[in-house]
């Protein structure tokens, strides 16, 4: 009985140590996750979203974005800290090669929207519970063997844009700040196509749901090793006691 109680005690202490190693839960922890001198790397999962196409004061239609993949960022340490804010972290990601964010049928042909190139942005803390994302990304689209260049498009949780929905009704798409507890954010962007295309002046309004990654709750290797070592020592002690009792 004593051995069982000791095993439970060691297991509990080790698991408590693992939990304390991630005191902010399984989402972005501000400012702890940004305190390393060299910054930190993490993923933003792009979950789904919507896109609306407008041309010449009319709507071409609204479409759903899906099957989005995570983007891996590097975040700098926070700067400009004040009494009510931990400041701003600069975000960047490595060069992305034709990262598709959605495909849908437009006038009988598939339109593919994708990111291609490098992007930069920032995460500005608001009050220790929420923060505003901004991200400038190179946005392109292909349709009927034609490429559309929308240039560097600023996606932001703090922006709002007017557009026409698929019924030509005026609407507004607004961003939503990231909630650190849930990791949820809603980024919006708007741009007009540049260059010589079949649809000069075509504008696109996009909204994308994002979520920072879930961190595994599996104990860290050092914690797991300590737990296994402790259980091993207790097992050896139990075996010795049984041997002594037999002799």
C-alpha positions as a Python dict, from the first residue, in 0.01 Angstrom:
ca = {
    (1, 'X'): (0, 0, 0),
    (2, 'X'): (287, 234, 85),
    (3, 'X'): (456, 152, -244),
    (4, 'X'): (136, 228, -438),
    (5, 'X'): (94, 558, -256),
    (6, 'X'): (456, 651, -327),
    (7, 'X'): (417, 571, -696),
    (8, 'X'): (105, 788, -717),
    (9, 'X'): (286, 1070, -535),
    (10, 'X'): (585, 1063, -772),
    (11, 'X'): (358, 1049, -1077),
    (12, 'X'): (151, 1342, -952),
    (13, 'X'): (456, 1558, -878),
    (14, 'X'): (610, 1490, -1219),
    (15, 'X'): (287, 1564, -1406),
    (16, 'X'): (244, 1883, -1202),
    (17, 'X'): (592, 1988, -1313),
    (18, 'X'): (494, 1924, -1674),
    (19, 'X'): (181, 2137, -1635),
    (20, 'X'): (377, 2419, -1472),
    (21, 'X'): (615, 2421, -1769),
    (22, 'X'): (322, 2547, -1980),
    (23, 'X'): (150, 2778, -1734),
    (24, 'X'): (-39, 2966, -2007),
    (25, 'X'): (-217, 2661, -2141),
    (26, 'X'): (-190, 2531, -2495),
    (27, 'X'): (-214, 2860, -2685),
    (28, 'X'): (9, 3163, -2739),
    (29, 'X'): (132, 3292, -2404),
    (30, 'X'): (200, 3667, -2392),
    (31, 'X'): (465, 3783, -2321),
    (32, 'X'): (631, 3458, -2209),
    (33, 'X'): (635, 3297, -2554),
    (34, 'X'): (810, 3605, -2694),
    (35, 'X'): (1070, 3659, -2425),
    (36, 'X'): (1365, 3467, -2573),
    (37, 'X'): (1643, 3698, -2700),
    (38, 'X'): (1623, 3546, -3047),
    (39, 'X'): (1244, 3539, -3058),
    (40, 'X'): (1036, 3227, -3119),
    (41, 'X'): (890, 3018, -3402),
    (42, 'X'): (528, 2904, -3410),
    (43, 'X'): (244, 2825, -3650),
    (44, 'X'): (-72, 3011, -3733),
    (45, 'X'): (-332, 2764, -3854),
    (46, 'X'): (-543, 2918, -4132),
    (47, 'X'): (-875, 2738, -4096),
    (48, 'X'): (-1125, 2869, -4351),
    (49, 'X'): (-1266, 3190, -4486),
    (50, 'X'): (-1464, 3382, -4747),
    (51, 'X'): (-1378, 3583, -5057),
    (52, 'X'): (-1595, 3832, -5248),
    (53, 'X'): (-1515, 3954, -5600),
    (54, 'X'): (-1635, 4296, -5716),
    (55, 'X'): (-1594, 4459, -6056),
    (56, 'X'): (-1717, 4793, -6188),
    (57, 'X'): (-1953, 4860, -5899),
    (58, 'X'): (-2109, 4513, -5915),
    (59, 'X'): (-2058, 4175, -5756),
    (60, 'X'): (-1916, 3872, -5934),
    (61, 'X'): (-1994, 3653, -5635),
    (62, 'X'): (-1897, 3522, -5296),
    (63, 'X'): (-1695, 3206, -5245),
    (64, 'X'): (-1568, 2988, -4959),
    (65, 'X'): (-1201, 2928, -4888),
    (66, 'X'): (-1107, 2588, -4753),
    (67, 'X'): (-832, 2331, -4699),
    (68, 'X'): (-591, 2595, -4575),
    (69, 'X'): (-256, 2494, -4429),
    (70, 'X'): (-55, 2640, -4139),
    (71, 'X'): (201, 2914, -4196),
    (72, 'X'): (514, 2898, -3982),
    (73, 'X'): (620, 3235, -3842),
    (74, 'X'): (921, 3374, -3665),
    (75, 'X'): (824, 3621, -3395),
    (76, 'X'): (1067, 3873, -3252),
    (77, 'X'): (1076, 3961, -2880),
    (78, 'X'): (822, 4228, -2781),
    (79, 'X'): (942, 4589, -2787),
    (80, 'X'): (796, 4917, -2664),
    (81, 'X'): (656, 4773, -2343),
    (82, 'X'): (444, 5002, -2127),
    (83, 'X'): (236, 4975, -1812),
    (84, 'X'): (-70, 4839, -1991),
    (85, 'X'): (92, 4658, -2285),
    (86, 'X'): (378, 4422, -2354),
    (87, 'X'): (442, 4598, -2684),
    (88, 'X'): (477, 4472, -3039),
    (89, 'X'): (632, 4162, -3192),
    (90, 'X'): (744, 4159, -3555),
    (91, 'X'): (637, 3853, -3755),
    (92, 'X'): (798, 3708, -4063),
    (93, 'X'): (780, 3383, -4255),
    (94, 'X'): (1009, 3213, -4502),
    (95, 'X'): (948, 3233, -4875),
    (96, 'X'): (623, 3054, -4965),
    (97, 'X'): (600, 2889, -5306),
    (98, 'X'): (247, 2897, -5448),
    (99, 'X'): (60, 2844, -5121),
    (100, 'X'): (-304, 2789, -5226),
    (101, 'X'): (-566, 2951, -5003),
    (102, 'X'): (-873, 2860, -5208),
    (103, 'X'): (-1018, 2739, -5537),
    (104, 'X'): (-1367, 2794, -5677),
    (105, 'X'): (-1558, 2810, -6005),
    (106, 'X'): (-1593, 3155, -6167),
    (107, 'X'): (-1769, 3191, -6506),
    (108, 'X'): (-1705, 2826, -6591),
    (109, 'X'): (-1333, 2821, -6502),
    (110, 'X'): (-1151, 2743, -6179),
    (111, 'X'): (-1004, 3046, -5999),
    (112, 'X'): (-714, 2969, -5767),
    (113, 'X'): (-597, 3221, -5506),
    (114, 'X'): (-249, 3172, -5366),
    (115, 'X'): (37, 3337, -5177),
    (116, 'X'): (381, 3346, -5335),
    (117, 'X'): (682, 3510, -5173),
    (118, 'X'): (776, 3651, -4834),
    (119, 'X'): (551, 3828, -4585),
    (120, 'X'): (594, 4041, -4276),
    (121, 'X'): (358, 4157, -4005),
    (122, 'X'): (315, 4222, -3635),
    (123, 'X'): (130, 4112, -3324),
    (124, 'X'): (37, 4408, -3103),
    (125, 'X'): (-76, 4326, -2752),
    (126, 'X'): (-390, 4511, -2641),
    (127, 'X'): (-441, 4428, -2276),
    (128, 'X'): (-264, 4101, -2200),
    (129, 'X'): (-570, 3902, -2307),
    (130, 'X'): (-606, 4003, -2671),
    (131, 'X'): (-380, 4117, -2951),
    (132, 'X'): (-409, 4249, -3307),
    (133, 'X'): (-248, 4066, -3596),
    (134, 'X'): (-138, 4228, -3919),
    (135, 'X'): (26, 4047, -4206),
    (136, 'X'): (136, 4177, -4545),
    (137, 'X'): (137, 3894, -4801),
    (138, 'X'): (193, 3871, -5181),
    (139, 'X'): (-145, 3762, -5322),
    (140, 'X'): (-201, 3615, -5668),
    (141, 'X'): (-479, 3437, -5855),
    (142, 'X'): (-504, 3231, -6172),
    (143, 'X'): (-816, 3199, -6385),
    (144, 'X'): (-858, 3069, -6739),
    (145, 'X'): (-478, 3063, -6793),
    (146, 'X'): (-451, 3423, -6676),
    (147, 'X'): (-254, 3537, -6372),
    (148, 'X'): (-381, 3819, -6152),
    (149, 'X'): (-136, 4006, -5930),
    (150, 'X'): (-294, 4179, -5629),
    (151, 'X'): (41, 4293, -5490),
    (152, 'X'): (121, 4301, -5118),
    (153, 'X'): (-213, 4267, -4941),
    (154, 'X'): (-244, 4368, -4576),
    (155, 'X'): (-449, 4123, -4370),
    (156, 'X'): (-538, 4257, -4028),
    (157, 'X'): (-760, 4182, -3730),
    (158, 'X'): (-802, 4558, -3675),
    (159, 'X'): (-930, 4650, -4025),
    (160, 'X'): (-1273, 4663, -4189),
    (161, 'X'): (-1365, 4684, -4558),
    (162, 'X'): (-1680, 4765, -4756),
    (163, 'X'): (-1783, 4532, -5040),
    (164, 'X'): (-2085, 4404, -5232),
    (165, 'X'): (-2211, 4056, -5152),
    (166, 'X'): (-2340, 3808, -5411),
    (167, 'X'): (-2676, 3993, -5413),
    (168, 'X'): (-2508, 4331, -5477),
    (169, 'X'): (-2596, 4440, -5123),
    (170, 'X'): (-2341, 4665, -4948),
    (171, 'X'): (-2168, 4485, -4662),
    (172, 'X'): (-1875, 4539, -4428),
    (173, 'X'): (-1619, 4274, -4337),
    (174, 'X'): (-1440, 4344, -4009),
    (175, 'X'): (-1149, 4172, -3839),
    (176, 'X'): (-1154, 4029, -3488),
    (177, 'X'): (-861, 4053, -3248),
    (178, 'X'): (-689, 3734, -3137),
    (179, 'X'): (-810, 3600, -2806),
    (180, 'X'): (-507, 3450, -2631),
    (181, 'X'): (-713, 3198, -2432),
    (182, 'X'): (-879, 3041, -2738),
    (183, 'X'): (-622, 3140, -3001),
    (184, 'X'): (-901, 3253, -3237),
    (185, 'X'): (-860, 3547, -3472),
    (186, 'X'): (-1028, 3676, -3789),
    (187, 'X'): (-809, 3860, -4041),
    (188, 'X'): (-949, 4063, -4330),
    (189, 'X'): (-786, 4208, -4641),
    (190, 'X'): (-882, 4388, -4960),
    (191, 'X'): (-696, 4457, -5285),
    (192, 'X'): (-743, 4552, -5650),
    (193, 'X'): (-577, 4365, -5934),
    (194, 'X'): (-287, 4536, -6110),
    (195, 'X'): (-147, 4491, -6459),
    (196, 'X'): (-311, 4398, -6790),
    (197, 'X'): (-586, 4144, -6721),
    (198, 'X'): (-927, 4057, -6869),
    (199, 'X'): (-1085, 4227, -6562),
    (200, 'X'): (-906, 4557, -6493),
    (201, 'X'): (-1017, 4702, -6161),
    (202, 'X'): (-1124, 4365, -6019),
    (203, 'X'): (-1124, 4390, -5639),
    (204, 'X'): (-1111, 4109, -5387),
    (205, 'X'): (-1220, 4116, -5022),
    (206, 'X'): (-1106, 3825, -4807),
    (207, 'X'): (-1168, 3711, -4451),
    (208, 'X'): (-969, 3426, -4299),
    (209, 'X'): (-1020, 3250, -3968),
    (210, 'X'): (-692, 3182, -3790),
    (211, 'X'): (-590, 2998, -3477),
    (212, 'X'): (-251, 2966, -3313),
    (213, 'X'): (-138, 2606, -3272),
    (214, 'X'): (-228, 2371, -2990),
    (215, 'X'): (80, 2274, -2791),
    (216, 'X'): (106, 1907, -2698),
    (217, 'X'): (23, 1823, -2338),
    (218, 'X'): (271, 1532, -2342),
    (219, 'X'): (527, 1578, -2061),
    (220, 'X'): (863, 1716, -2169),
    (221, 'X'): (1143, 1453, -2213),
    (222, 'X'): (1323, 1561, -1894),
    (223, 'X'): (1001, 1541, -1695),
    (224, 'X'): (914, 1203, -1842),
    (225, 'X'): (1264, 1074, -1764),
    (226, 'X'): (1236, 1193, -1403),
    (227, 'X'): (900, 1021, -1368),
    (228, 'X'): (1027, 692, -1513),
    (229, 'X'): (1341, 706, -1298),
    (230, 'X'): (1133, 763, -986),
    (231, 'X'): (901, 475, -1070),
    (232, 'X'): (1203, 252, -1139),
    (233, 'X'): (1359, 328, -801),
    (234, 'X'): (1030, 255, -627),
    (235, 'X'): (1001, -77, -811),
    (236, 'X'): (1356, -175, -703),
    (237, 'X'): (1274, -84, -343),
    (238, 'X'): (957, -293, -355),
    (239, 'X'): (1147, -593, -492),
    (240, 'X'): (1409, -570, -216),
    (241, 'X'): (1139, -558, 50),
    (242, 'X'): (971, -867, -92),
    (243, 'X'): (1305, -1050, -105),
    (244, 'X'): (1380, -955, 258),
    (245, 'X'): (1037, -1078, 367),
    (246, 'X'): (1093, -1416, 196),
    (247, 'X'): (1433, -1474, 360),
}
